[in-house]
Amino acid sequence: MSSPERMEMHARAIANLVQAMDRMEQEQQSHDRHLQTIEEWIRGHEEWMQSHNEWVQGIQTESRQNRARIREIITELTSMQAGTARLDAAS
């Protein structure tokens, strides 16, 4: 193989390497964009989950408050019934 043939072969090999590197860079950029899309979706999902959890916590707080009010009402009704029973017994 002559020196000019070797030089041409090396030039083609370098050109092929450059093309391969360009394709790899394009693929990497594509993967990076896809990964960014996934990360944005995850962040959006995390925000939705956080707001959902806050909503659930609000419902749980209201439920606890309602149970406390119901207990107060039952206590008051029991007291009223006891008072009524005393009045009935006294008459």
N, C-alpha and C positions, 0 to 999 in steps of 0.2 A: 504494500500500500504506500502510495507516494505521500509526500508531505502535504501537498494541496488537498489530496483526498482526506487525509487525517484532519486537516483544518476544517474542511467542509463537514465531516462527520461530527467533529466537536461543536461546530457552530449549530448544526441541526440538533444535537443533544442539548445544548444550552437553550436553544429556542423551545424545544420540547419541555425542558424543565421550567422555563419561564411561563409557558402556557399552563403547565400543570399547577404551578404556584398561583397563577391568576385564577384558575378554576377553584383551587382550594380556598383562596381568599373570598371569592364570590360565595362559595358554599358556606364558609364560616360566617359571612355577613348575613346570609339567609338564616342560618341557625341562630345567630344573635338576635335577629328581628323576631324570629319565632319565640325564642326564650323570653324576650322582652314582652311580647304579647301574653305569654303564659303568666309572667310575673305580674303584669297589670291585671289580668283576670283574677289572680290569687288575691292581690291587694283589694280589688273590688269585692270579692267574695268575703274576705276578712272584715271589711267595713260593713257589709250586709249582716254578717254573723254578729258583729259587735252591736249593731243597732237592734237586731233580733233579740240578743241576750238582754239588752237594756229594756226592751219591751217586756220580755218575760219577767224580768226582775220587778218591773213596775206592776205587772199583774199579780205577782206573788205578794208584793207589799200591800196592794189593795185588798187582796184576799185575807191577809193577816189582820188588816185593819177592820175588815168586815166581820171576821170571826170575833174579834175583840168587842165590836159593837153589839153583835148578837148575844155574846155572853152577858154584856151589861144589860141588855133588854130582858134577857131571861131572868137575870138576878132581880131586876126591878119588878117584873111580872110575878115572880115567886114571892117577893116581899108584899106586893099588892094582894095576892091571893091569901097570904097569911093574915094580912090586915082584914080582909073581907071575912075570912073564916073566924077571926076573933070577934068581929062585929056580929056575925050570925050567931055565934055561941053566946054572946052577951045579951041578945035579944030574945 
